[in-house]
Amino acid sequence: MRWGFEPDAFWKQTPASFAAAVQGRVEAAEEAIEESYFNAWATERFAREKKLKAFQHYAADLKPKRPKTPKELLTMFKGFGDKVRIKRAASAPSKS
């Protein structure tokens, strides 16, 4: 089968487990497309540079950003111009 599932395995699954497996394949395919777009963009970015900088300069763009604090998130959502109603606030994880 195109999605890589064995036909016999299909009949041994629950609808929920099959849906989860399909959703996982869909997400993997979407990530592969995003990676292809990024590679094309990065290739063109480097092709347009007259002189490349050190790798660390470009690698800084790839580092994941730190998670936002609840206060930063609230400020960001308020900036969208809509009312924000918080029903439950979870405590921030302790830094030990």
C-alpha positions in Angstrom: 0.0 0.0 0.0 1.1 3.5 -0.7 1.2 4.6 3.0 3.4 1.6 3.9 0.8 -0.2 5.9 0.4 -4.0 5.5 -3.2 -4.9 4.5 -3.3 -7.7 7.1 -2.2 -5.3 9.9 -5.1 -3.0 9.0 -7.7 -5.6 10.2 -5.9 -6.0 13.5 -6.1 -2.3 14.5 -8.7 -0.3 16.1 -10.1 2.8 14.2 -8.3 5.0 16.7 -4.9 3.3 16.3 -5.2 3.4 12.5 -6.2 7.0 12.6 -3.2 7.8 14.8 -0.9 5.9 12.4 -2.2 7.7 9.4 -1.9 11.1 11.2 1.7 10.2 12.0 2.4 9.5 8.3 0.7 12.8 7.3 2.8 14.8 9.8 6.0 13.1 8.6 5.1 13.9 5.0 4.4 17.5 5.9 7.8 17.8 7.7 9.5 16.3 4.7 7.9 19.0 2.5 8.9 21.7 4.9 12.5 20.4 5.0 12.6 20.4 1.2 11.4 24.1 1.1 14.0 25.0 3.7 16.8 23.3 1.8 15.8 25.1 -1.4 15.7 28.4 0.5 19.0 27.9 2.2 20.6 26.8 -1.1 19.4 30.1 -2.8 20.5 32.1 0.3 24.0 30.8 0.1 24.1 31.1 -3.7 23.4 34.9 -3.4 26.1 35.5 -0.8 29.3 37.0 -2.3 31.3 35.7 0.6 30.0 33.2 3.2 30.4 34.0 6.8 31.5 31.4 9.4 29.1 28.5 9.8 28.2 29.6 13.4 26.6 32.7 12.0 24.2 30.7 9.9 23.7 28.0 12.6 22.4 30.6 15.0 19.2 30.8 12.9 18.6 27.1 13.4 18.7 27.0 17.2 15.3 26.5 18.7 14.0 29.6 20.5 13.5 29.5 24.2 10.0 28.9 25.4 8.0 32.0 26.2 7.0 32.8 29.8 3.3 33.0 30.6 3.6 36.8 30.9 5.2 37.1 27.4 2.4 34.9 26.0 -0.3 37.0 27.6 1.3 40.2 26.2 1.5 38.5 22.7 -2.1 37.4 22.7 -3.3 40.8 24.0 -1.4 42.3 21.0 -3.7 40.4 18.7 -6.5 42.8 19.8 -8.9 40.3 21.2 -10.0 39.7 24.8 -8.0 37.0 26.6 -9.8 34.9 29.2 -7.6 32.6 31.3 -9.6 29.8 32.8 -6.7 27.9 34.4 -3.0 28.8 34.8 -0.4 26.1 35.3 2.6 26.9 37.4 5.9 27.3 35.6 8.3 24.4 35.9 10.8 24.7 38.6 14.4 25.3 37.6 16.4 23.0 39.8 
